[in-house]
Amino acid sequence: MNGPIILFMAPMAGVTNRVFRHLVREQGADYVCTEMVSVQGIIHRNNKTLSLLDLEKGEKAGVQLFGREPDDFVRAAEIIAEKTLPLFFDINMGCPVPKIVKGGMGAALLREPDRAAEIVRLLVGEVNVPVSVKIRLGWDRDEMTGKEVALRCQEAGASWITVHGRTRDQFYSGKADWEGIAFISGKSEVPIVANGDVFSAEDALKIKEITGCRRIMVARGALGNPWIFHQIKKEDRGEGIFFPGAGEILKTTDRHLEGLINLRGNEKKAITEMRKHLGWYIKGFPRAREARDRLMRVEKKEEVRRLLKDYLTMVEREM
């Protein structure tokens, strides 16, 4: 547990494109990753799937893969290598979504330690970058297989393992079990990344203390708050926490939207995608629901900026 905190941004569907990754890297995220990408989609060169592999040249980011057949991961990695070499490959063994687990993928692999280990073994043998794994504590309270899967993946060559402190049947409900992460960390010889319910700098220091992990992954806590990484590192150093004002929020949302317009090549599509982020950026502020309702209807970037500037100026004046 000695040494400074090392921060990971969780792969999140519809969120962690290269624009968002760039924003959180600026704020102190040490490791970022693509959205979860289907190995089958890559193998069949599905355009929508391949668009998720949006690594910029020289970008230090990982690629998270999901699938079931070990050989598919190797074939997908070979195809990715035709375009770029990620900083690392992460294997998703924790996604709880029904359509994923019904196919024997994501969290379903927690019920198949042999298959999980074989996926890691084959991919480690194929690539020249680290391979990591993201798991949960288990399938449910009767099948707490997280420790076994973690140790099997460790033996197969995983460089680190991220543990979300929930079981599959919990999805994202209830409270993350940080003690459960601590138990797996105590048995592991490779670094464990603690994940679950880190919504503030205070949470990060608590999860570090309880789990003994100085590697921490932030997920929902970064939505609308890319500054959380900066806040955690300042708190870890014993410095004062920075809270963004109206000007900083407006500057960041401007850059976020412009980045999406450049990425999507279409202002309307970018604004549609940005709407959820706008709701997250103002969450918890006075009269946020009313402002969010207005922002959900705008169709021009100038309109977005004007409404957001007026709202944030009002909030800052009243607070």
C-alpha positions as a printed NumPy array, in Angstrom:
array([[  0.   ,   0.   ,   0.   ],
       [  3.051,   2.24 ,   0.188],
       [  3.488,   4.904,  -2.476],
       [  1.084,   7.251,  -4.236],
       [ -2.292,   6.182,  -5.539],
       [ -2.378,   4.949,  -9.149],
       [ -5.672,   5.725, -10.867],
       [ -7.559,   3.829, -13.562],
       [-10.556,   5.036, -15.539],
       [-13.001,   2.151, -15.956],
       [-14.005,   1.128, -19.482],
       [-17.604,   2.299, -19.871],
       [-19.924,   1.668, -22.812],
       [-20.922,   4.862, -24.58 ],
       [-18.537,   6.936, -22.465],
       [-14.826,   6.14 , -22.709],
       [-14.183,   7.166, -26.29 ],
       [-10.933,   8.977, -27.037],
       [-12.438,  12.406, -26.241],
       [-13.401,  11.391, -22.715],
       [-10.143,   9.48 , -22.253],
       [ -8.186,  12.614, -23.115],
       [-10.13 ,  14.695, -20.566],
       [ -9.543,  12.293, -17.679],
       [ -5.893,  11.757, -18.584],
       [ -5.388,  15.521, -18.298],
       [ -6.884,  15.391, -14.807],
       [ -4.601,  12.628, -13.582],
       [ -5.969,   9.25 , -14.682],
       [ -2.895,   7.051, -15.084],
       [ -4.578,   4.288, -17.09 ],
       [ -7.455,   4.633, -19.547],
       [ -9.132,   2.098, -21.784],
       [-11.542,   1.815, -24.7  ],
       [-15.12 ,   0.783, -24.272],
       [-15.718,  -2.965, -24.048],
       [-15.174,  -4.423, -27.545],
       [-16.472,  -7.744, -28.876],
       [-13.787, -10.112, -30.149],
       [-16.343, -11.642, -32.513],
       [-17.185,  -8.186, -33.863],
       [-13.507,  -7.54 , -34.505],
       [-12.995, -10.902, -36.209],
       [-15.94 , -10.23 , -38.525],
       [-14.682,  -6.676, -39.032],
       [-18.008,  -5.178, -38.048],
       [-17.759,  -1.44 , -38.706],
       [-19.61 ,  -0.443, -35.533],
       [-17.342,  -2.658, -33.45 ],
       [-14.171,  -1.448, -35.126],
       [-15.221,   2.168, -34.503],
       [-14.826,   1.472, -30.776],
       [-11.114,   0.871, -31.393],
       [-10.633,   4.616, -31.693],
       [ -7.065,   4.828, -30.422],
       [ -5.174,   7.844, -31.672],
       [ -1.645,   7.312, -32.909],
       [  0.642,   7.294, -29.894],
       [ -2.252,   7.307, -27.407],
       [ -1.371,   5.452, -24.222],
       [ -4.576,   3.499, -23.738],
       [ -5.68 ,  -0.081, -23.352],
       [ -8.299,  -2.08 , -25.234],
       [-10.898,  -4.039, -23.285],
       [-12.12 ,  -7.202, -24.985],
       [-15.031,  -9.502, -24.266],
       [-15.859, -12.897, -25.695],
       [-15.975, -16.575, -24.872],
       [-13.666, -18.636, -27.086],
       [ -9.966, -18.337, -26.172],
       [ -8.817, -18.501, -29.797],
       [-11.086, -15.563, -30.668],
       [ -9.11 , -13.286, -28.357],
       [ -5.888, -14.166, -30.184],
       [ -7.449, -13.552, -33.609],
       [ -8.91 , -10.235, -32.442],
       [ -5.53 ,  -9.112, -31.068],
       [ -3.886,  -9.924, -34.406],
       [ -6.434,  -7.755, -36.238],
       [ -5.997,  -4.883, -33.764],
       [ -2.215,  -5.091, -34.242],
       [ -2.712,  -4.357, -37.955],
       [ -3.796,  -0.849, -36.96 ],
       [ -2.161,  -0.065, -33.619],
       [ -0.605,  -1.541, -30.503],
       [ -2.538,  -0.744, -27.324],
       [ -0.762,  -0.019, -24.063],
       [ -2.411,  -3.167, -22.664],
       [ -5.264,  -5.597, -23.269],
       [ -7.942,  -5.985, -20.602],
       [-10.272,  -8.999, -20.575],
       [-13.776,  -8.376, -19.304],
       [-14.948, -11.093, -16.923],
       [-17.307,  -8.915, -14.935],
       [-19.993,  -7.438, -17.197],
       [-23.378,  -8.42 , -15.687],
       [-25.61 ,  -7.483, -18.659],
       [-27.974, -10.372, -19.505],
       [-27.271, -10.443, -23.249],
       [-23.54 , -10.743, -22.47 ],
       [-23.742, -13.446, -19.798],
       [-26.311, -15.478, -21.773],
       [-23.599, -15.9  , -24.38 ],
       [-21.195, -17.203, -21.743],
       [-19.194, -13.958, -21.765],
       [-18.427, -11.225, -19.23 ],
       [-19.337, -12.267, -15.692],
       [-20.362, -15.73 , -16.93 ],
       [-16.644, -16.555, -17.069],
       [-16.601, -16.357, -13.262],
       [-18.324, -19.746, -13.409],
       [-15.641, -21.222, -15.698],
       [-12.195, -20.705, -14.131],
       [-10.523, -23.087, -16.602],
       [-11.82 , -21.173, -19.608],
       [-10.972, -17.829, -17.987],
       [ -7.382, -18.936, -17.398],
       [ -7.048, -20.321, -20.928],
       [ -8.151, -17.012, -22.438],
       [ -5.455, -15.203, -20.455],
       [ -2.795, -17.819, -21.228],
       [ -3.357, -17.694, -24.979],
       [ -3.54 , -13.904, -25.18 ],
       [ -0.425, -13.435, -23.032],
       [  1.406, -15.79 , -25.388],
       [  0.317, -13.762, -28.415],
       [  0.928, -10.124, -27.457],
       [  3.93 ,  -8.15 , -26.264],
       [  2.   ,  -5.841, -23.945],
       [  0.474,  -6.523, -20.509],
       [ -2.774,  -8.447, -20.256],
       [ -5.099,  -7.589, -17.373],
       [ -8.448,  -8.954, -16.239],
       [-11.552,  -7.31 , -14.764],
       [-13.671,  -9.519, -12.511],
       [-16.276,  -9.385,  -9.748],
       [-16.287, -11.076,  -6.35 ],
       [-18.351, -13.91 ,  -7.758],
       [-21.519, -14.9  ,  -9.576],
       [-23.64 , -14.605,  -6.453],
       [-23.212, -15.181,  -2.708],
       [-23.363, -18.938,  -3.269],
       [-20.698, -18.844,  -5.968],
       [-17.958, -16.537,  -4.7  ],
       [-15.472, -17.598,  -7.344],
       [-13.614, -14.299,  -7.644],
       [-10.596, -15.479,  -5.676],
       [-10.25 , -18.69 ,  -7.703],
       [-10.578, -16.891, -11.031],
       [ -8.106, -14.21 ,  -9.928],
       [ -5.504, -16.775,  -8.881],
       [ -5.995, -18.839, -12.034],
       [ -5.606, -15.735, -14.205],
       [ -2.533, -14.756, -12.214],
       [ -0.971, -18.158, -12.908],
       [ -1.862, -17.767, -16.599],
       [  0.155, -14.544, -16.821],
       [ -2.171, -11.628, -16.04 ],
       [ -0.17 ,  -8.528, -15.093],
       [ -2.882,  -7.123, -12.829],
       [ -6.477,  -7.867, -11.91 ],
       [ -9.27 ,  -5.373, -11.3  ],
       [-11.844,  -6.515,  -8.753],
       [-15.273,  -4.904,  -8.629],
       [-16.599,  -5.345,  -5.116],
       [-19.965,  -6.792,  -6.144],
       [-21.295, -10.113,  -7.394],
       [-22.873, -10.503, -10.804],
       [-26.396, -10.762,  -9.411],
       [-25.981,  -7.396,  -7.663],
       [-25.337,  -5.595, -10.957],
       [-24.621,  -2.072,  -9.578],
       [-27.043,  -2.148,  -6.657],
       [-26.263,  -2.172,  -2.961],
       [-22.887,  -1.245,  -1.57 ],
       [-19.552,  -2.449,  -2.917],
       [-17.849,  -4.939,  -0.602],
       [-14.394,  -3.492,  -0.13 ],
       [-13.521,  -6.168,   2.428],
       [-14.144,  -8.742,  -0.307],
       [-11.608,  -6.962,  -2.505],
       [ -9.161,  -6.965,   0.422],
       [ -9.552, -10.744,   0.767],
       [ -8.623, -11.351,  -2.886],
       [ -5.807,  -8.807,  -2.696],
       [ -4.35 , -10.638,   0.296],
       [ -4.151, -13.862,  -1.733],
       [ -2.808, -12.366,  -4.955],
       [  0.814, -12.009,  -6.024],
       [ -0.01 ,  -9.542,  -8.818],
       [ -1.394,  -6.045,  -8.219],
       [ -5.107,  -5.793,  -7.527],
       [ -7.013,  -2.734,  -8.721],
       [ -9.867,  -1.908,  -6.327],
       [-13.129,  -0.903,  -8.007],
       [-16.589,  -0.004,  -6.763],
       [-18.308,   3.034,  -5.235],
       [-15.446,   5.522,  -5.605],
       [-17.368,   8.773,  -5.992],
       [-15.018,  11.175,  -4.2  ],
       [-11.463,  11.672,  -3.024],
       [-12.571,  10.58 ,   0.44 ],
       [-13.916,   7.316,  -1.014],
       [-10.599,   6.691,  -2.765],
       [ -8.602,   7.04 ,   0.435],
       [-11.053,   4.777,   2.293],
       [-10.931,   2.037,  -0.325],
       [ -7.143,   2.239,  -0.28 ],
       [ -7.095,   1.858,   3.503],
       [ -9.599,  -1.018,   3.633],
       [ -8.345,  -3.044,   0.669],
       [ -4.645,  -2.32 ,   0.953],
       [ -4.699,  -1.464,  -2.781],
       [ -3.095,   1.723,  -4.003],
       [ -4.322,   0.999,  -7.517],
       [ -7.893,   2.28 ,  -7.73 ],
       [-10.41 ,   2.306, -10.565],
       [-13.012,   5.054, -10.884],
       [-16.167,   4.424, -12.909],
       [-19.456,   6.27 , -12.357],
       [-17.653,   8.763, -10.097],
       [-16.016,  10.297, -13.183],
       [-19.282,  10.934, -15.027],
       [-19.657,  14.689, -15.179],
       [-16.582,  14.996, -12.964],
       [-13.323,  14.299, -14.817],
       [-11.705,  16.391, -12.066],
       [-12.129,  13.513,  -9.597],
       [ -8.722,  12.142, -10.554],
       [ -7.048,  15.463,  -9.756],
       [ -9.024,  15.677,  -6.506],
       [ -8.001,  12.17 ,  -5.416],
       [ -4.321,  12.794,  -6.066],
       [ -4.362,  16.092,  -4.196],
       [ -6.12 ,  14.459,  -1.24 ],
       [ -3.626,  11.583,  -1.329],
       [ -0.788,  14.105,  -1.062],
       [ -2.514,  15.91 ,   1.79 ],
       [ -3.263,  19.006,  -0.265],
       [ -6.536,  20.912,  -0.573],
       [ -9.155,  19.555,  -2.963],
       [ -9.876,  21.529,  -6.119],
       [-13.545,  22.087,  -7.009],
       [-14.237,  23.442, -10.517],
       [-16.116,  26.71 , -10.859],
       [-18.502,  27.762, -13.602],
       [-15.676,  28.841, -15.9  ],
       [-13.83 ,  25.538, -15.613],
       [-16.995,  23.489, -16.164],
       [-17.93 ,  25.559, -19.209],
       [-14.435,  25.271, -20.677],
       [-14.43 ,  21.504, -20.199],
       [-17.905,  20.984, -21.66 ],
       [-16.902,  23.141, -24.651],
       [-13.878,  20.957, -25.286],
       [-15.861,  17.783, -24.709],
       [-18.498,  18.761, -27.265],
       [-15.983,  20.024, -29.839],
       [-14.078,  16.772, -29.459],
       [-17.224,  14.74 , -30.071],
       [-18.085,  16.815, -33.142],
       [-14.62 ,  16.118, -34.561],
       [-14.853,  12.422, -33.628],
       [-18.332,  11.849, -35.048],
       [-18.03 ,  14.275, -37.959],
       [-21.588,  15.424, -37.356],
       [-22.749,  18.165, -35.   ],
       [-26.241,  16.748, -34.488],
       [-24.961,  13.27 , -33.611],
       [-22.35 ,  14.743, -31.281],
       [-24.912,  16.872, -29.426],
       [-27.218,  13.881, -29.051],
       [-24.335,  11.91 , -27.528],
       [-23.304,  14.866, -25.363],
       [-26.733,  15.273, -23.742],
       [-26.17 ,  12.565, -21.143],
       [-22.826,  14.148, -20.248],
       [-24.444,  17.574, -19.844],
       [-26.869,  16.03 , -17.349],
       [-23.958,  14.531, -15.436],
       [-21.952,  17.774, -15.439],
       [-24.74 ,  19.664, -13.639],
       [-26.004,  16.838, -11.431],
       [-26.536,  17.973,  -7.844],
       [-26.664,  21.682,  -8.695],
       [-29.721,  23.846,  -7.815],
       [-32.587,  23.514, -10.301],
       [-30.519,  21.025, -12.317],
       [-33.585,  19.124, -13.511],
       [-35.072,  22.201, -15.156],
       [-31.759,  23.08 , -16.797],
       [-31.255,  19.49 , -17.937],
       [-34.7  ,  19.439, -19.551],
       [-33.778,  22.516, -21.59 ],
       [-30.383,  21.129, -22.548],
       [-31.935,  17.867, -23.757],
       [-33.802,  19.786, -26.47 ],
       [-31.   ,  21.908, -27.962],
       [-29.601,  21.046, -31.391],
       [-26.822,  23.616, -31.968],
       [-23.528,  23.891, -30.104],
       [-23.928,  27.654, -29.698],
       [-27.271,  27.006, -28.022],
       [-25.7  ,  24.438, -25.7  ],
       [-23.022,  26.885, -24.637],
       [-25.427,  29.775, -24.124],
       [-27.862,  27.782, -21.989],
       [-25.082,  26.191, -19.969],
       [-23.278,  29.494, -19.421],
       [-26.459,  31.223, -18.248],
       [-27.291,  28.348, -15.907],
       [-23.795,  27.992, -14.406],
       [-23.504,  31.765, -13.914],
       [-26.791,  31.708, -12.023],
       [-25.662,  28.772,  -9.876],
       [-22.326,  30.384,  -9.029],
       [-24.042,  33.631,  -8.124],
       [-26.449,  31.867,  -5.762],
       [-23.956,  29.561,  -4.072]])
